[in-house]
Amino acid sequence: MNVLYNKKTNLRLKKCEIIKVCLKKNILFLVYEANGNCFISYSNLD
């Protein structure tokens, strides 16, 4: 089970499904669905 932490809402999301993963200019983007909603998470890899 994937558990993601959403910085904006401070929610720990269980039962989430990663839809898309992108890597652009050292920034990792995750698009995932949880609780019937879509979220975008990104982190800088520098």
C-alpha positions in Angstrom: 0.0 0.0 0.0 1.3 3.4 -0.9 1.1 6.1 1.7 1.7 9.7 0.5 1.9 12.8 2.5 0.3 15.9 1.0 2.1 19.0 2.2 -0.8 21.4 1.3 -3.5 19.6 3.2 -1.3 17.8 5.7 -3.2 14.6 5.0 -1.7 11.2 5.0 -3.4 9.5 2.1 -3.8 5.8 2.3 -5.2 3.7 -0.6 -3.7 5.9 -3.2 -3.0 5.0 -6.8 -0.2 6.6 -8.7 -1.5 7.5 -12.1 1.6 9.2 -13.6 5.2 9.9 -12.8 7.1 12.6 -14.6 10.7 13.8 -14.3 11.4 17.3 -15.7 14.5 19.3 -14.9 15.3 17.5 -11.7 11.8 17.8 -10.4 9.8 14.7 -9.8 6.1 15.0 -10.4 3.6 12.5 -9.1 0.0 12.4 -10.2 -2.1 10.2 -7.9 -5.7 9.5 -7.0 -6.8 9.1 -3.4 -10.2 9.1 -1.8 -11.7 9.8 -5.2 -9.7 13.0 -5.7 -6.6 13.7 -7.9 -3.5 15.2 -6.4 -0.2 16.4 -7.8 2.9 16.1 -5.7 6.3 17.3 -6.7 9.8 17.3 -5.1 13.1 18.8 -6.2 15.8 16.3 -6.6 18.7 18.7 -6.3 
